[in-house]
Amino acid sequence: MRTDRTFAMLKPDSVEKGFIGAILEKITTSGFKIVAMKLTQMTKADAESFYDVHRERPFYLELIEYITRGPIVAAILEKENAVEDFRTLIGATNPTEAAEGTIRKLFAESIGENAVHGSDSNENAAVECTFHFSGREMF
């Protein structure tokens, strides 16, 4: 099933390095419409809930510490085939393996500090959008 919306998060390293504008420009010039967006900071409880799927993985505690260390930009993006197209735009998790011109190739430093998150399925996009935004915050 295809959808026209996906969730995007500019992670703390992107915000700290001042890449918000450049990443948003890359997103919008790639045909995505921003239908919800906010600068916010996840609490430890928020992060544990959001990343619960990774709870048993060895990097889980580092991930929670990283994602809560500073503000993030949460956004809902709209475009035909949004999930797949955004995953293509962000590139591989490891920036050294990411395709030229992708967000992670341009702005990520490492697998751990990889600049941006994008939903990996239409089902997760719906869950992640409503996790970060109320109905009145989506347009």
Secondary structure, DSSP 8 states (H G I E B T S, - for coil): ---SEEEEEE-HHHHHTT-HHHHHHHHHHTT-EEEEEEEE---HHHHHHHTGGGTTSTTHHHHHHHHTSS-EEEEEEE-TTHHHHHHHHH--SSTTTS-TTSHHHHH--SSSS-SEEE-SSHHHHHHHHHHH--GGG--
